[in-house]
Amino acid sequence: MIMNKTAVEWFIQELFTKIDYIQVDPKLIEQAQQMHMEQLADAWYAGDEDGPIHHFEQYYNETYGGNNE
């Protein structure tokens, strides 16, 4: 199965391929990914008036690989 990339993951990959040398605190990357996941979850639950068909975490893991993969 091909996993999609979140916008944050794409940006990080592009940043590291375009810049020869950069120091980024890994905690900032983790925080950005967590914030993005929370925004997706908020949108998921806001658009689901009849209750979740399946849990957001399951959708996220199936779509993006979960665990920052």
N, C-alpha and C positions, 0 to 999 in steps of 0.2 A: 504494500500500500504506500502511495506517495503522500507524504505529509506536507501540508501547506505551511507557509511561514507567516507569522504575525508581522505586522508593520514594524514592530520594534526589532524583531529578529532580522528582518530584511535590512533595516537601517544599520544595525550593528555590523552585519556582514559587509555592507557597502562601505561603511566608514573604515573598516580595517583593510579593505582591498584598495581604497583610494589614498590612504595616508600611509607613508612609509613607517613612521614611528609615532605611536600615541600611547599614553598611559591612561587607562581607565580603571577606576576602582570597580572590581567585579560586583560589589554590593550595589553600585549604581545601576548596572545592567539588570541585576536581579530585581531591584526595586521597580525599574521601568517595566519589566516583563510582568511583575505582579500587578502593577497599576493598570496595565493594558488588559490583563485577564479580568480584573475587577470591573473595568468599564464594559467589557464584552458581556460579563455576567449581568450587570445592571440592565443593559439593553435587552438581553435575552429574556430576563424575567419581566421587564416592563412591557414587552410585546406579547407576552403569553397570558392572556386574560383568563383562560380556562384552566390554568395550572400547567406546570411543565410536562411536556410529553415524555421527555427523559431529562435527567439532571444535566445542568450546564457543564459540570465537571466531566461527565461522560462525553458530551459533545466536544468539549475543548480537547480532551485527551485523544479522542478519535480523529479530530481534525488537525490538531497541531502537535500531537505526540506527547503532550503533557510533560511535566518534570523538566521543562526548558530544553527539550531535545531538539 
